[in-house]
Amino acid sequence: MSKKNLSRSFIPLLFVIIASLCGCATVDYATPYSANSSPSPSEAFIYGRFKFTEKYSVLRLALGLTNLRSNEEVNIRFDEGSGICIVPVKPGEYQITHRVVALLGASTPQESNKRPFKPPILPSPFKVESGKAFYIGDYYGWTRFGQFQVIRTTFNGEIEKSEKNFKQTTLDFKSEFPKFNNIPTVDLLDSNQASK
């Protein structure tokens, strides 16, 4: 490996180390349930598949929802595994509003990139109720570093595809999270369900 290539691969690592040591993160991610977690009947749940098609190791990608009453953001991180994720949320009305690309341990706004995002499969606000799991779709995305400059490194990511696969994703979800088997699921991509 040449010195130039070695220094290029070292820059992002150094950036992440410095970012991790400085202050609090500017991006708060929703804490996903683990396979052993038991659902709380007072919470609503949002689930789907959030999977990488390409990932640079020190970058994170998230789909962002906003609670329309409180303006609270829920950022659901993408995963390299199966991509199935379930997060608890407060009951209420939400809309998918943005996507976030951030350095691992981001502590300044320059280390995260938040942009508006409205998926074609779920463009309208939706309601969630306690005691139910709401499917919001399958999303596929990528992250990568761009050009290395003396003072700044550019990075980017995108949600490149969203699709409806309620039946298969729900089967995978129930298999990976067996304690949710008795929780009713709702397909928000079914226009009859989303408007209720």
ROMAR-194534 format. One line per field, with one value per residue: residue in one letter; x, y, z of N, C-alpha, C in turn. Coordinates in Angstrom, 1 decimal, always signed. Atoms other than C-alpha are relative to their C-alpha. Last residue first. Layout:
# residues N
residuo (A_...)
n.east (X_...)
n.north (Y_...)
n.up (Z_...)
ca.east (X_...)
ca.north (Y_...)
ca.up (Z_...)
c.east (X_...)
c.north (Y_...)
c.up (Z_...)
//
This chain:
# residues 196
residuo (K_S_A_Q_N_S_D_L_L_D_V_T_P_I_N_N_F_K_P_F_E_S_K_F_D_L_T_T_Q_K_F_N_K_E_S_K_E_I_E_G_N_F_T_T_R_I_V_Q_F_Q_G_F_R_T_W_G_Y_Y_D_G_I_Y_F_A_K_G_S_E_V_K_F_P_S_P_L_I_P_P_K_F_P_R_K_N_S_E_Q_P_T_S_A_G_L_L_A_V_V_R_H_T_I_Q_Y_E_G_P_K_V_P_V_I_C_I_G_S_G_E_D_F_R_I_N_V_E_E_N_S_R_L_N_T_L_G_L_A_L_R_L_V_S_Y_K_E_T_F_K_F_R_G_Y_I_F_A_E_S_P_S_P_S_S_N_A_S_Y_P_T_A_Y_D_V_T_A_C_G_C_L_S_A_I_I_V_F_L_L_P_I_F_S_R_S_L_N_K_K_S_M)
n.east (+0.9_+0.9_-0.7_-0.5_+1.2_+0.7_+1.4_+0.0_+0.3_-0.7_+0.8_-0.7_+0.6_+0.3_+1.4_+1.0_+1.0_+0.8_+1.1_+0.5_-1.1_-1.0_+0.5_+0.1_-1.4_-0.5_+0.7_-0.7_-1.3_+0.1_+0.6_-0.2_+0.9_+0.9_+1.0_+1.2_+0.1_+1.0_+1.4_+0.8_+1.4_+0.6_+1.4_+0.3_+1.3_+0.8_-0.9_-0.7_-0.7_-1.4_-0.3_-0.8_-1.4_-0.8_-1.5_-0.9_-1.4_-0.8_-1.4_-0.7_-0.2_-1.0_+0.4_-1.2_+0.0_+0.3_-0.7_+0.7_-0.4_+0.2_+0.7_-0.1_+1.0_-0.2_+0.7_+0.9_+1.2_+0.1_+1.4_+0.2_+1.4_+0.7_+1.4_+0.6_+1.2_-0.2_-0.8_+0.8_+0.2_+0.2_+0.1_-0.4_+0.1_-1.1_-0.9_-1.3_-1.2_-0.9_-1.4_-0.4_-1.4_-0.3_-1.4_-0.1_+0.3_+1.2_+1.2_+0.3_+1.2_-0.3_+1.3_-0.1_+1.3_+0.6_+1.3_+0.5_-0.6_-0.7_-0.1_-1.3_-0.2_-0.9_-0.3_-0.5_-1.0_-1.2_-1.1_+0.5_+0.6_+1.3_+0.3_+1.4_+0.5_+1.3_+1.3_+1.2_+1.3_+1.2_+0.1_+0.1_-1.3_-0.2_-1.5_-0.4_-1.1_-1.2_-0.9_-1.4_-0.2_-1.0_-0.2_-1.2_+0.2_-0.8_+0.3_+1.3_+0.8_+0.7_+1.5_+0.8_+0.5_+0.8_-0.8_+0.2_+0.8_-0.6_+1.0_+0.6_+0.6_+1.0_+1.1_+0.4_+1.1_+1.4_+0.5_-0.5_+0.4_+1.4_+0.1_-0.6_+1.0_+1.2_-0.4_-0.2_+1.4_+0.7_-0.2_+0.8_+1.4_+0.4_+0.0_+1.2_+1.2_+0.2_-0.8_+0.9)
n.north (+0.3_-1.1_-1.3_+0.0_+0.1_-1.2_+0.3_-0.2_-1.4_-0.4_-0.8_-0.8_-0.1_-1.4_-0.3_+0.8_-0.9_-0.5_+0.9_-0.6_-0.6_+1.0_+0.9_-0.7_-0.1_+1.4_+0.3_-0.7_+0.6_+1.4_+0.2_+1.4_+0.7_+0.9_+0.3_+0.8_+0.1_+1.1_-0.2_+1.3_+0.0_+1.3_+0.0_+1.2_+0.6_-0.3_-0.3_-1.4_-0.3_-0.5_-0.7_-1.2_+0.0_-1.1_+0.2_-1.2_+0.4_-1.1_+0.5_+0.3_-1.2_+0.3_-0.6_-0.2_+0.5_+1.4_+0.8_+0.2_+1.3_+0.1_+1.2_+0.3_-0.7_-1.5_-0.4_+1.0_+0.1_+1.2_+0.5_+1.2_+0.4_-0.5_+0.2_-0.5_+0.7_+1.4_+0.2_+0.1_-1.3_-0.9_-1.4_-0.9_+0.7_+0.7_-0.6_+0.7_-0.5_+1.1_-0.2_-1.3_+0.2_+0.0_-0.1_-0.1_-1.3_+0.0_-0.5_-1.4_-0.4_-1.1_-0.5_-0.8_-0.1_-1.3_+0.2_+1.3_+0.9_+1.1_+1.1_+0.3_+1.4_+0.4_+1.4_+0.8_+0.9_-0.2_-0.4_-0.8_-1.2_+0.0_-1.1_-0.2_-0.8_-0.5_+0.2_-0.5_+0.5_-0.8_-1.0_+0.5_-0.4_-0.8_-0.4_+0.6_-0.6_+0.8_-1.1_+0.5_+0.1_+1.0_-0.1_+0.5_+0.4_-0.6_-1.4_-0.2_-0.7_-1.2_+0.2_-1.0_+0.4_+1.2_+1.1_+1.1_+1.1_+1.2_+0.8_+1.2_+0.9_+0.9_-0.9_+0.2_+0.9_-0.3_-1.4_-0.5_+0.8_-0.2_-1.4_+0.0_+0.7_-0.9_-1.1_+0.6_+0.2_-1.2_-0.4_+0.9_-0.2_-1.3_+0.2_+0.8_-0.8_-1.0_-1.2_-1.2)
n.up (-1.2_-0.1_-0.3_-1.3_-0.9_-0.1_+0.5_+1.4_+0.3_+1.2_+0.9_+0.9_+1.3_+0.3_-0.4_+0.8_+0.6_-1.0_-0.3_-1.3_-0.7_-0.2_-1.0_-1.2_-0.5_-0.4_-1.3_-1.1_-0.3_-0.4_-1.3_+0.0_-0.9_+0.6_-1.1_+0.4_+1.4_+0.0_+0.6_-0.1_+0.5_-0.1_+0.3_+0.8_-0.1_-1.2_-1.1_+0.1_-1.2_+0.2_+1.3_-0.1_+0.5_-0.4_+0.0_+0.2_+0.3_+0.5_+0.0_+1.3_+0.8_+1.1_+1.3_+0.7_+1.4_+0.1_-1.0_-1.3_-0.7_-1.4_-0.4_-1.5_-0.9_+0.0_-1.2_-0.5_+0.8_+0.8_+0.0_+0.7_+0.1_+1.1_-0.1_+1.2_+0.3_+0.0_+1.2_+1.2_+0.6_-1.1_+0.4_-1.1_-1.3_-0.4_-1.0_+0.2_-0.6_-0.2_+0.3_+0.4_+0.3_+1.5_+0.5_+1.4_+0.6_+0.9_-0.7_+0.2_-0.7_-1.0_-0.6_-1.2_-0.8_+0.2_+0.7_-0.1_+1.0_-0.6_+0.9_+0.7_+0.0_+1.1_-0.2_+1.1_-0.4_+0.9_-0.9_-1.1_+0.5_-0.7_-0.9_-0.1_-1.1_+0.5_-0.7_+0.8_-0.3_+0.3_-1.0_-1.4_-0.4_-1.3_+0.0_+1.3_+0.9_+0.4_+0.2_+0.3_+1.4_+0.5_+1.4_+0.6_+1.4_+1.1_+0.0_+0.6_-1.0_+0.4_-0.1_-0.6_-1.3_+0.2_+0.2_-0.9_+0.5_-0.5_-0.8_+0.7_-0.9_+0.5_+0.4_+1.4_+0.2_-0.3_-0.2_-1.2_-1.1_-0.2_-0.5_-1.3_-0.8_-0.1_-0.9_-1.3_-0.6_-0.2_-1.4_-0.8_+0.3_-0.7_-1.5_-0.3_+0.3_-1.1_+0.0_+0.0)
ca.east (-58.1_-56.4_-53.3_-55.3_-57.4_-54.4_-52.4_-48.9_-49.5_-49.7_-50.8_-49.5_-51.2_-48.9_-49.1_-46.0_-44.0_-42.0_-40.8_-38.7_-36.6_-39.3_-42.1_-40.0_-39.1_-42.8_-43.7_-41.0_-42.3_-46.0_-45.5_-43.1_-43.7_-40.7_-38.3_-35.1_-32.0_-32.0_-28.9_-25.5_-22.7_-19.3_-16.9_-13.7_-12.6_-9.5_-6.9_-9.4_-10.5_-13.1_-16.2_-16.8_-19.6_-23.1_-25.8_-29.5_-32.4_-35.8_-38.6_-41.9_-43.7_-45.1_-47.0_-46.8_-49.8_-50.2_-50.4_-51.7_-49.9_-51.3_-50.0_-48.9_-48.8_-45.9_-45.6_-44.5_-43.1_-40.7_-40.4_-36.9_-35.7_-31.9_-29.7_-25.9_-23.9_-20.3_-20.6_-23.4_-20.9_-20.6_-20.8_-19.9_-20.0_-20.2_-23.6_-26.0_-29.6_-32.9_-35.9_-39.6_-41.4_-44.6_-46.1_-49.4_-49.7_-48.8_-45.3_-42.7_-41.0_-38.6_-38.6_-35.8_-35.4_-32.2_-31.3_-27.7_-26.0_-28.4_-30.0_-30.7_-34.2_-34.3_-37.4_-37.8_-40.0_-42.0_-44.5_-47.8_-46.5_-44.1_-41.3_-39.8_-36.2_-34.7_-31.1_-27.7_-24.4_-20.9_-17.6_-17.7_-18.6_-21.7_-23.2_-26.7_-27.5_-30.8_-33.7_-36.5_-39.7_-41.1_-42.8_-44.2_-46.7_-46.1_-48.4_-48.5_-44.7_-43.1_-40.7_-37.1_-35.2_-34.7_-33.5_-35.8_-34.3_-33.2_-34.2_-31.1_-30.2_-27.9_-26.0_-23.8_-22.5_-19.1_-15.8_-14.0_-16.0_-15.5_-11.7_-11.7_-14.1_-11.9_-8.8_-10.4_-11.6_-8.0_-6.2_-7.5_-6.3_-2.9_-2.4_-3.4_-0.8_+1.9_+1.4_+0.0)
ca.north (+4.8_+6.3_+4.2_+0.9_+1.3_+2.6_-0.5_+0.9_+1.3_-2.5_-3.1_-5.8_-7.2_-8.1_-11.7_-12.7_-9.8_-12.0_-14.0_-11.1_-12.6_-14.9_-12.4_-9.8_-12.3_-13.2_-9.4_-8.7_-11.4_-10.3_-6.5_-6.3_-2.8_-1.0_+1.8_+2.2_+4.5_+5.8_+7.9_+8.4_+11.0_+11.9_+14.8_+15.1_+18.5_+20.4_+19.0_+17.5_+13.8_+13.4_+11.3_+8.8_+6.3_+5.4_+3.2_+2.6_+0.1_+0.7_-1.8_-0.4_+1.4_-1.7_-0.7_-2.8_-2.5_-2.1_+1.7_+3.3_+4.7_+7.4_+8.2_+11.3_+11.0_+10.1_+6.3_+4.4_+7.4_+8.0_+11.6_+12.7_+16.1_+16.1_+15.7_+15.4_+14.8_+15.6_+19.3_+19.5_+18.6_+15.6_+12.7_+9.4_+7.3_+9.9_+10.8_+10.4_+11.3_+10.9_+13.1_+13.6_+10.3_+11.4_+10.7_+11.0_+9.7_+6.9_+7.4_+5.3_+1.9_+0.8_-2.4_-3.3_-5.9_-5.1_-8.8_-7.8_-4.7_-2.3_+1.1_+3.4_+4.6_+8.3_+9.3_+13.1_+15.0_+17.7_+17.3_+17.1_+15.9_+13.3_+13.3_+10.3_+10.0_+7.1_+6.6_+6.1_+5.7_+6.2_+4.8_+1.4_+2.7_+0.8_-0.5_-2.1_-1.3_-2.5_-0.9_-3.5_-2.5_-1.8_+0.9_+0.1_+1.8_+1.9_+1.3_-2.5_-2.7_-5.3_-7.8_-7.6_-10.8_-10.2_-6.6_-3.6_-0.6_+2.5_+5.4_+7.3_+10.8_+12.7_+15.7_+13.4_+14.8_+16.3_+15.5_+12.1_+10.3_+13.0_+12.9_+9.1_+9.3_+11.9_+9.8_+6.8_+8.9_+10.2_+6.9_+5.4_+8.4_+8.4_+4.7_+5.4_+8.2_+6.2_+3.4_+0.0)
ca.up (+9.7_+6.5_+6.7_+6.9_+3.8_+1.9_+2.6_+3.0_+6.7_+7.0_+10.6_+12.9_+16.0_+18.9_+19.9_+17.9_+19.4_+21.8_+18.8_+17.5_+14.7_+13.4_+13.8_+11.9_+9.1_+8.7_+8.8_+6.2_+3.9_+4.1_+4.1_+1.1_+0.0_-1.5_-0.9_-3.0_-3.0_+0.5_+0.1_+1.6_+1.4_+2.7_+2.2_+4.1_+5.2_+6.1_+3.6_+1.3_+0.9_-1.8_-1.2_+1.6_+1.1_+2.4_+0.9_+1.1_+1.0_+2.6_+3.3_+4.3_+7.2_+9.0_+12.2_+15.4_+17.7_+21.5_+21.5_+18.4_+15.3_+12.9_+9.4_+7.6_+3.8_+1.4_+2.2_-0.9_-2.8_+0.1_+1.2_+2.2_+3.4_+4.1_+7.1_+6.7_+9.9_+10.8_+9.9_+12.5_+15.2_+17.5_+15.2_+17.0_+13.8_+11.0_+9.9_+7.0_+7.9_+6.0_+6.3_+6.7_+7.2_+8.8_+12.2_+14.1_+17.6_+20.0_+21.4_+19.6_+20.1_+17.4_+15.4_+12.9_+10.3_+8.2_+7.9_+8.9_+7.7_+9.5_+8.8_+11.7_+12.5_+13.4_+15.4_+15.6_+18.1_+16.4_+19.3_+17.3_+13.9_+15.4_+12.8_+11.1_+9.9_+8.0_+9.1_+7.6_+9.5_+8.4_+9.8_+8.0_+4.5_+3.6_+0.3_-0.2_+3.4_+4.9_+6.8_+6.8_+8.6_+12.0_+14.0_+17.4_+19.6_+23.4_+26.4_+25.8_+26.4_+24.1_+25.6_+24.4_+23.7_+19.9_+20.7_+20.3_+18.5_+20.3_+18.1_+17.0_+18.2_+15.9_+17.3_+19.4_+22.7_+23.2_+21.6_+22.0_+19.4_+16.8_+17.3_+16.8_+13.8_+12.1_+12.7_+11.1_+8.2_+7.6_+8.0_+4.7_+2.8_+4.6_+3.7_+0.0_-0.2_+1.6_-0.9_+0.0)
c.east (+0.4_-0.9_-1.0_+0.6_+0.4_-1.2_-0.8_-1.3_+0.1_-0.4_+0.9_-0.9_+0.9_-0.6_-0.4_-1.4_-1.0_-1.1_-0.9_-1.2_-0.4_+1.1_+1.0_-0.5_+0.0_+1.4_+0.3_-0.7_+0.7_+1.3_+0.1_-0.5_+0.2_-0.9_-1.0_-0.9_-1.3_-0.4_-0.8_-1.3_-0.7_-1.5_-0.5_-1.5_-0.1_-1.3_-0.8_+0.7_+0.7_+0.6_+1.5_+0.2_+0.7_+1.4_+0.6_+1.4_+0.8_+1.4_+0.8_+1.3_+0.7_+0.0_+1.2_-0.4_+1.4_+0.0_-0.4_+0.8_-0.7_+0.4_-0.1_-0.8_+0.3_-0.8_+0.1_-0.9_-1.0_-1.3_-0.1_-1.5_-0.1_-1.5_-0.7_-1.5_-0.7_-1.3_+0.2_+0.7_-0.9_-0.2_-0.3_+0.0_+0.5_-0.3_+1.2_+0.9_+1.2_+1.3_+0.8_+1.4_+0.4_+1.4_+0.0_+1.4_+0.1_-0.2_-1.2_-1.2_-0.2_-1.3_+0.4_-1.4_+0.3_-1.3_-0.7_-1.3_-0.5_+0.7_+1.0_-0.1_+1.2_+0.3_+0.9_+0.4_+0.4_+1.2_+1.2_+1.2_-0.5_-0.7_-1.4_-0.1_-1.5_-0.6_-1.1_-1.2_-1.1_-1.2_-1.2_-0.2_+0.0_+1.4_+0.2_+1.5_+0.2_+1.0_+1.4_+0.8_+1.4_+0.1_+1.0_+0.0_+1.3_-0.6_+0.6_-0.4_-1.4_-0.8_-0.7_-1.5_-0.9_-0.6_-0.9_+1.0_-0.2_-0.9_+0.7_-1.0_-0.7_-0.5_-1.1_-1.1_-0.3_-1.0_-1.5_-0.6_+0.4_-0.5_-1.5_-0.2_+0.5_-1.0_-1.2_+0.3_+0.1_-1.4_-0.9_+0.1_-0.9_-1.5_-0.5_-0.1_-1.3_-1.3_-0.3_+0.9)
c.north (+0.9_-0.1_+1.1_+1.4_+0.1_+0.0_+1.3_-0.4_+0.3_+1.5_+0.4_+0.7_+0.9_+0.2_+1.4_+0.2_-0.8_+1.0_+0.6_-0.8_+0.5_+0.5_-1.1_-0.9_+0.7_+0.1_-1.4_-0.3_+0.7_-0.6_-1.5_-0.5_-1.5_-0.6_-0.9_-0.2_-0.7_-0.1_-1.2_+0.3_-1.3_+0.2_-1.4_+0.0_-1.2_-0.8_+0.3_+0.2_+1.4_+0.3_+0.4_+0.5_+1.3_-0.2_+1.3_-0.3_+1.3_-0.5_+1.1_-0.6_-0.2_+1.3_-0.1_+0.4_+0.3_-0.6_-1.5_-0.9_+0.0_-1.4_+0.0_-1.3_-0.3_+0.7_+1.6_+0.4_-1.0_+0.0_-1.2_-0.4_-1.3_-0.4_+0.6_-0.4_+0.8_-0.8_-1.5_-0.3_-0.1_+1.5_+0.9_+1.5_+0.9_-0.7_-0.8_+0.6_-0.9_+0.7_-1.2_+0.2_+1.4_-0.2_+0.2_+0.3_+0.0_+1.4_-0.1_+0.3_+1.5_+0.4_+1.0_+0.4_+0.8_+0.2_+1.4_-0.2_-1.4_-0.8_-1.0_-1.3_-0.4_-1.5_-0.4_-1.4_-0.9_-0.8_+0.5_+0.6_+0.9_+1.4_-0.1_+1.2_+0.2_+0.8_+0.6_-0.3_+0.6_-0.7_+0.9_+1.1_-0.2_+0.2_+0.8_+0.2_-0.9_+0.8_-0.5_+1.3_-0.6_+0.0_-1.0_+0.3_-0.4_-0.5_+0.7_+1.5_+0.3_+0.6_+1.3_-0.4_+1.0_-0.4_-1.2_-1.1_-1.1_-1.2_-1.3_-0.6_-1.1_-1.0_-0.8_+1.0_-0.1_-1.1_-0.1_+1.4_+0.6_-0.7_+0.3_+1.4_+0.0_-0.6_+0.9_+1.1_-0.6_-0.2_+1.2_+0.4_-0.9_+0.2_+1.2_-0.3_-0.8_+0.8_+0.9_+1.2)
c.up (+1.2_+1.3_+0.3_+0.4_+1.4_+0.9_+0.2_-0.7_-1.5_-0.3_-1.1_-1.0_-0.9_-1.4_-0.2_+0.4_-0.8_-0.5_+1.1_+0.5_+1.4_+0.9_+0.4_+1.1_+1.4_+0.6_+0.4_+1.3_+1.2_+0.4_+0.4_+1.4_-0.1_+1.1_-0.7_+1.3_-0.5_-1.5_+0.3_-0.6_+0.2_-0.4_+0.1_-0.3_-0.9_+0.1_+1.3_+1.3_-0.3_+1.4_+0.0_-1.4_+0.3_-0.6_+0.6_+0.1_-0.3_-0.2_-0.8_+0.2_-1.3_-0.8_-1.0_-1.5_-0.6_-1.4_-0.2_+0.8_+1.4_+0.5_+1.6_+0.3_+1.4_+1.0_+0.1_+1.2_+0.6_-0.8_-0.9_+0.1_-0.8_+0.0_-1.1_+0.0_-1.2_-0.3_-0.1_-1.3_-1.2_-0.4_+1.2_-0.4_+1.1_+1.3_+0.3_+1.0_-0.3_+0.5_+0.0_-0.5_-0.6_-0.2_-1.5_-0.4_-1.5_-0.5_-1.0_+0.8_-0.2_+0.7_+1.1_+0.5_+1.2_+0.8_-0.3_-0.9_+0.0_-1.1_+0.6_-0.9_-0.8_+0.1_-1.2_+0.5_-1.2_+0.4_-0.7_+0.8_+1.1_-0.3_+0.6_+1.0_-0.1_+1.1_-0.7_+0.8_-0.9_+0.4_-0.2_+1.1_+1.6_+0.2_+1.3_-0.1_-1.2_-0.9_-0.3_-0.4_-0.2_-1.5_-0.4_-1.5_-0.5_-1.4_-1.2_-0.1_-0.6_+1.2_-0.3_+0.0_+0.7_+1.3_-0.1_-0.4_+1.0_-0.5_+0.5_+0.9_-0.8_+1.0_-0.6_-0.4_-1.5_-0.3_+0.2_+0.3_+1.4_+1.2_+0.3_+0.7_+1.5_+0.9_+0.3_+1.1_+1.4_+0.6_+0.4_+1.5_+0.8_-0.3_+0.7_+1.5_+0.3_-0.2_+1.1_+0.0)
//
